[in-house]
Amino acid sequence: MNSTAEEFVALYDRCADAIFRHCCFRLFEYESARDVTQETFTRTWKYIAEGGTVHNMRAFLYRVANNLIVDISRKRKVSSLHAIQEKGFDIGFEDPGISIQRMDAKAAFVLLRKLNVKYRDVIVMRYIDELTVREIAGILGESENTISVRIHRGIQKLCTILES
């Protein structure tokens, strides 16, 4: 295996779980999230193999995943939260015995479903994927100011939902 292939395998090992969780929170469907994760890495490998240059690999992976998610969202409706839970969806906590964290995560998941997709996406990217405002702006092709405002408004809307 050449060094490029080895580096890509290491990239997959480092980023695949995060990309998968991102896809789950955006698609609300386990199987589609798994497929999008695989397609993200396949397209990224193809781009690199064809001589494409990537300056920020993490942001590039999220952009590819985001574009695939947008394509899927345009083609069909999102599955319900119940379908994900029935398949044993685990959002990736290290210690599955900590039920409080799981309950909090499920509550957050339900709350996020109530948000408009434009707010939900940036909140997921910022607080779940831990991307910077700059990275989110690059992924979505928006200004940093627009992303900051969207995050702020999304949080306000979440607070309103919690109060009701």
Contacts in CASP RR format, 6 or more apart in sequence:
PFRMAT RR
TARGET T0000
AUTHOR 0000-0000-0000
METHOD contacts of the structure
MODEL  1
MNSTAEEFVALYDRCADAIFRHCCFRLFEYESARDVTQETFTRTWKYIAE
GGTVHNMRAFLYRVANNLIVDISRKRKVSSLHAIQEKGFDIGFEDPGISI
QRMDAKAAFVLLRKLNVKYRDVIVMRYIDELTVREIAGILGESENTISVR
IHRGIQKLCTILES
1 9 0 8 1.000
4 48 0 8 1.000
8 44 0 8 1.000
8 45 0 8 1.000
8 48 0 8 1.000
11 57 0 8 1.000
11 61 0 8 1.000
12 41 0 8 1.000
15 57 0 8 1.000
15 58 0 8 1.000
15 61 0 8 1.000
16 37 0 8 1.000
16 41 0 8 1.000
17 92 0 8 1.000
18 129 0 8 1.000
19 37 0 8 1.000
19 40 0 8 1.000
19 41 0 8 1.000
19 61 0 8 1.000
19 62 0 8 1.000
19 65 0 8 1.000
20 33 0 8 1.000
20 34 0 8 1.000
20 37 0 8 1.000
21 91 0 8 1.000
21 92 0 8 1.000
21 128 0 8 1.000
21 129 0 8 1.000
22 62 0 8 1.000
22 65 0 8 1.000
22 124 0 8 1.000
22 125 0 8 1.000
22 128 0 8 1.000
22 129 0 8 1.000
23 32 0 8 1.000
23 33 0 8 1.000
23 34 0 8 1.000
23 36 0 8 1.000
23 37 0 8 1.000
23 40 0 8 1.000
23 65 0 8 1.000
23 69 0 8 1.000
24 30 0 8 1.000
24 33 0 8 1.000
24 84 0 8 1.000
24 89 0 8 1.000
24 91 0 8 1.000
25 91 0 8 1.000
25 109 0 8 1.000
25 112 0 8 1.000
25 124 0 8 1.000
25 128 0 8 1.000
26 33 0 8 1.000
26 66 0 8 1.000
26 69 0 8 1.000
26 120 0 8 1.000
26 121 0 8 1.000
26 124 0 8 1.000
27 33 0 8 1.000
27 36 0 8 1.000
27 69 0 8 1.000
27 72 0 8 1.000
27 73 0 8 1.000
27 78 0 8 1.000
27 79 0 8 1.000
28 78 0 8 1.000
28 79 0 8 1.000
28 80 0 8 1.000
28 81 0 8 1.000
28 83 0 8 1.000
28 84 0 8 1.000
28 113 0 8 1.000
29 78 0 8 1.000
29 79 0 8 1.000
29 83 0 8 1.000
29 84 0 8 1.000
30 83 0 8 1.000
30 84 0 8 1.000
30 87 0 8 1.000
30 88 0 8 1.000
30 89 0 8 1.000
31 87 0 8 1.000
32 72 0 8 1.000
32 79 0 8 1.000
36 65 0 8 1.000
36 68 0 8 1.000
36 69 0 8 1.000
36 72 0 8 1.000
37 65 0 8 1.000
39 68 0 8 1.000
40 61 0 8 1.000
40 64 0 8 1.000
40 65 0 8 1.000
40 68 0 8 1.000
41 61 0 8 1.000
43 64 0 8 1.000
43 68 0 8 1.000
44 54 0 8 1.000
44 57 0 8 1.000
44 60 0 8 1.000
44 61 0 8 1.000
44 64 0 8 1.000
47 54 0 8 1.000
48 54 0 8 1.000
54 60 0 8 1.000
56 135 0 8 1.000
58 131 0 8 1.000
58 135 0 8 1.000
59 131 0 8 1.000
59 135 0 8 1.000
59 138 0 8 1.000
59 139 0 8 1.000
62 125 0 8 1.000
62 129 0 8 1.000
62 131 0 8 1.000
62 135 0 8 1.000
62 139 0 8 1.000
63 138 0 8 1.000
63 139 0 8 1.000
66 121 0 8 1.000
66 139 0 8 1.000
66 140 0 8 1.000
73 117 0 8 1.000
81 109 0 8 1.000
81 110 0 8 1.000
81 113 0 8 1.000
85 106 0 8 1.000
90 96 0 8 1.000
91 105 0 8 1.000
91 109 0 8 1.000
93 101 0 8 1.000
93 102 0 8 1.000
93 105 0 8 1.000
95 101 0 8 1.000
96 102 0 8 1.000
111 158 0 8 1.000
111 161 0 8 1.000
111 162 0 8 1.000
112 120 0 8 1.000
112 123 0 8 1.000
112 124 0 8 1.000
113 120 0 8 1.000
114 161 0 8 1.000
115 123 0 8 1.000
115 154 0 8 1.000
115 157 0 8 1.000
115 158 0 8 1.000
115 161 0 8 1.000
116 157 0 8 1.000
118 150 0 8 1.000
119 150 0 8 1.000
119 151 0 8 1.000
119 153 0 8 1.000
119 154 0 8 1.000
119 157 0 8 1.000
121 140 0 8 1.000
122 136 0 8 1.000
122 140 0 8 1.000
122 147 0 8 1.000
122 150 0 8 1.000
122 151 0 8 1.000
122 154 0 8 1.000
123 151 0 8 1.000
123 154 0 8 1.000
123 155 0 8 1.000
123 158 0 8 1.000
125 131 0 8 1.000
125 135 0 8 1.000
125 136 0 8 1.000
125 139 0 8 1.000
126 133 0 8 1.000
126 136 0 8 1.000
126 151 0 8 1.000
131 139 0 8 1.000
133 144 0 8 1.000
133 147 0 8 1.000
133 148 0 8 1.000
133 151 0 8 1.000
134 144 0 8 1.000
136 142 0 8 1.000
136 147 0 8 1.000
137 143 0 8 1.000
137 144 0 8 1.000
137 146 0 8 1.000
137 147 0 8 1.000
140 147 0 8 1.000
142 150 0 8 1.000
END
